[in-house]
Amino acid sequence: MTTKLYVGNLPWSTSEEELRQMFTEMGTVESVALITDRETGRSRGFGFVELDDEGAQKAISELNGKDMGGRALRVNEAQDKPRRTGGGGGGGGGGRW
């Protein structure tokens, strides 16, 4: 089994290869995805790493809060993004009450 981890607060200069190397020390890395801005192609400062369950637990305990390029990394189990349903933003009416 594998676990998908969220890795946040990454320095803008981080490459997928750097991320892969860091997590390879924790366990068997299945995939690495660094999230980039659609328009500029620049890193958005977070990504996802999928690795074996044991390695994932080790990564969370050893890398969460670790300094990387002057930034404290956030490493935790990724949460599934809630599915968007059709329709608008909803919200209340226009009244004050």
PyMOL commands that set and color helices and strands:
alter all, ss='L'
color gray80, all
select helices_A, chain A and resi 16-24+53-63
alter helices_A, ss='H'
color red, helices_A
select strands_A, chain A and resi 2-8+29-36+43-52+67-68+71-72+74-77
alter strands_A, ss='S'
color yellow, strands_A
deselect
rebuild
show_as cartoon
